[in-house]
Amino acid sequence: LFKISFPAEFHAQTAVECAVALYPEVKDKLNKIEKIEITTHESALRIIDKTGALDNPADRDHCMQYMIAVAMTQGDLVAEFYEDTFHQQNPLIDELRNKMVLKEDKRYSKDYLADDKRSIANALQIFFKDGSQTDKVEVEYPVGHRNRRQEGIPLLEKKFLDSLRDTFSDDQTNKIHSLCLDNERIKNTSVNEF
């Protein structure tokens, strides 16, 4: 598994993807939400189902409700969204967290442990005060999972290039990237030369 899409605890990767998918539909109706239903697996319930105060970035990045609320309000989840200043400036996040209900789907729990699947499934559905609701959005495998490898490889390469550019000159970035794409050359390159 590669964590590609979001800087989120693995059990929440697909939940955040669901929230991002729903963002265009809900972004202008966040204050009209009555309930947010999250269907998940036992491991997520045990590890990242958190209510109450979140005192620091580590608390927030291990809270399913926080990550979903941020994605619903921002349309994305990036590392800066865990910081105290961001959290303090966005009281809507905690309001949305208080409207969330997490429930287990036994199939998700079973498929999470199944060697032939190893899914990390989550689903999200939003209910509004006027009685309307979104469709239930479900994602079984995060980008970076072997079942989404073709989709994930270009994103992983982009993430790698972005990281290289943050550290190295364009010339060094191109040399490293080129070397990494050449299987024979990289196999024959010593660590100190790399």
N, C-alpha and C positions, 0 to 999 in steps of 0.2 A: 504493500500500500504506500502510495505517495500522497501527502497532504498538499493538494494543489490549489483548490478553489478558495479556501478560507483558512485563516489562522484560528481554527476552532477545534476544540477537543473532538477526537474522531467520532464519538457517538453522536455528535450533533452536526456533522458535515452535511448529511442529507436533509436534516431539518432546516438548516440555514438555506440550503438550495431551494427547498419548498417555499420558504418565506420570501426569498428573492424572486421566485417565479410569481408569487402572489402580489408583490409590491406594486406593479402598475395598476392593479385592480383596487388595492386598498389604500394607497398612499394619501388620497384625498378624503378618506372616510375613517381615519384612525380614531377620531373622537366619537364615532358612531358604533364602535365595536362593543358588543355585549359579552362575547365569550370567544376564546381561542382554544380549539381542541387539538391537542398534539397526541398522535398515536405513535407509540415507540416500542422499544424492546426492554426487557428486564434490566439489562446492564446499564442502559441509559438512565432508567429510573433510579437505580441504586447509586450511580456514580455522579450524575450531573443534574438531577432534579433538585433544585434549591429554591427555597422561598426565604423571605426576610431580607435583611440588610446584606449588601455585598460591599465589603470594606476595602477591597483593593483589586487590581487587575487580575490577579490569580483567582480570586473568588469569581469574578465575572467570566473569565474564560473557561470556567468549569461549571457554568450555570446554563442549562439548556434554554430556560426562559429568557435570560438576558440576551443570548446570541440571536434568538429568534426575534425578539423585540427590536433589537438594533437593525437586523436585516429588514424588518417590516417598515421601519422609519427611515432608513437610509438607502435601501435597495442594494446593500452590499455589507460586508463585514471585513474590516481591516484592523490591523493591530492597534492603531491609534484609538479605536472605538472602545478599548478596554480601559483606557486611562481615566484617572479621577476627574480631570477637567472636562472631558467629554461627557462622562456619566452625570456630573453635577449640572451641566448645561442642558441636559435632556431629560427632564422629569417624566416625559411621556413613556420612557422605557419602563420605569417601575410601575406606572399605571397599567401598561399592557401586560407586564409580568403578572400582575394581580388578577388578570382576567383569563389566565391560562390554566387549562386542566390537562394533565398528562394521564394517559391511560395506556396499559399494555395491550399489545396484540400478540397473542401466544404464537402465531405463525412467525412474526418478526423475531421473537425470542428464539424459536426453534431454528430458523434460518440463519440467525446470527452465529449459532454454535455449529451448524452443519458444515463439515469439511468441504463439501462440494459447492457450497454457496458462500458462506462467510459474509452474508449481507449485513448492512448497517442501516436497515430500513427505518424511515420515519414518514409520517404523513401529517398534513396540516389542513385544518378547515376553520374558517372564520365566520362567526355568526354576528349579525348586526341587530341593533335595537329595534329596527323596523320589521324584523322577522325574516329578512333575506339572509342569504349565506353565499359564500364562495363554493366552488367545487372543492372536493377533497383532493389535494395535490399530494401525490405519493412519490417518493424516490427511494428505491431499494439499495442502490449501490452508489457510493460517492465517486466523483471523478478521481481517478488514481487507483481505483479498484481494478483487478484483472478483467472484470466484465465490462469495463469502460476504458480499456487500454487505448484503443484507437483515438478516442476523444481526448484522452489525457496526455498523450505523448506530445502533441504540439504545444499544449499549455505548460507542460513541465519544461520543455525546451525554452519557451518564452520566459518562464520564471527563472531558469538558470541564466539566460542571457541578461535579464534585468539585474540579477545579483552580481554577475560579472561586471556589468557597466557601472554599478555602484562602487566598485572597488578598483577596477583597472582601467587603463587607457583604452581607447578604441582599438589600437594596434594589438595590445596584449589580449583584450577580450576576443578579438577575431582569431588570434593564434590559438588560444585555449579552446575556444568553441570548435574551430576546425579540427584540432587534434582529437577532441572528444567524439567527433562524428566519424573519425577514421578508425575503425576497429583494429586493423592491423597495426597502425602507427601507435595507438595508445597502448596496446598490449606489449609493444617493444620499447616503450618509453619508461626509463627508470623514474622512480619517485623523485629523486633529487633533480633530475632534468625537467620533470613536469613542473 
